[in-house]
Amino acid sequence: MNVQPLDFELSIADLESRVAELAERRPSEDPLLVAAREDLEKERKALYGNLTPWQRVQIARHPTRPYFLDYVAACVTDFVELHGDRLFGDDKAMPAGIGRIGGHRCVIIGQQKGRDVKENVLRNFGSPHPEGYRKALRLMRMAEKFKLPVVCIIDTPGAYPGVGAEERHIAEAIAVNLREMMVLKTAIVAVVIGEGGSGGALGIGVADRVLMLENSYYSVISPEGCAAILWKHRKHAPEAAAALKLTADDLQEFGLIDGVIPEPMGGAHRDTAAMASILTDTISSTLEHLAKIPMKKLLEDRYSKFRRMGVFSE
């Protein structure tokens, strides 16, 4: 499989190329080829088993990493997209609709980036406007009315900070979502599949179960933004990424998320079909578990979980 390697993956890419060349000239049981494959596997485990936070950020942003609509195509059946917030317009950075995941009929909301310049302009580089969050809330209220669970797929560098978004009250739109999701009378599952940037991610991130893919990140600010503030230069982004504790393992340790979803070795883009299968099974089993919890307890647990965040003792 031809995958564009990141800078820290160049040694692995070189080994993969050598193994591919040997495989073309030698039978699969050839000792030299077998040894080369074993060496490659060892190198992969050594690299991907000890990734730094900054390397995980780079994988989360890989240009061929599956996006929300890729997972919709692979994981969701009978998907019907719904449009508009009934107030201003339709936000292409926040597609949403109704479909089935593993047999569970649910409302599915996500954030979508683009693959090329034209699609990035259409999707606003995955940064939603206020109407995106209001559309999401409209569909959540519909889910509550028809007793459907809500699945939110998070992948954004942050909400759009432009003048138009400010004029249409982006901060208020996000704040209302936080308030309303806290008391929404239906099960909510949120999954960070790539970037989880600040309030843009949190605007659809208040959930009974918040999960993260192994190589995603969830942070109040990007490493580059943090580096620009603290070190006055984005070259310090690797140090900022480590200081921010933004990886899935860090956040699970702090009790800020509820689980980490494993990815194929090297990242979700290395085997999108396997990743889609893992994600489908995880969301389906989570929805099954939440369906058994009485609504009153579900709401109490959701509220208590978020109230505990940030509380500490010395």
Helices and strands as residue ranges (DSSP letters): G 7-9, H 10-25, H 31-48, H 53-60, H 68-75, E 76-82, E 96-101, E 104-110, H 117-123, G 124-126, H 130-145, E 150-156, H 163-167, H 170-182, E 188-197, H 198-202, E 209-213, E 217-219, H 223-230, G 234-236, H 237-244, H 248-253, E 259-261, G 268-270, H 272-291, H 295-308
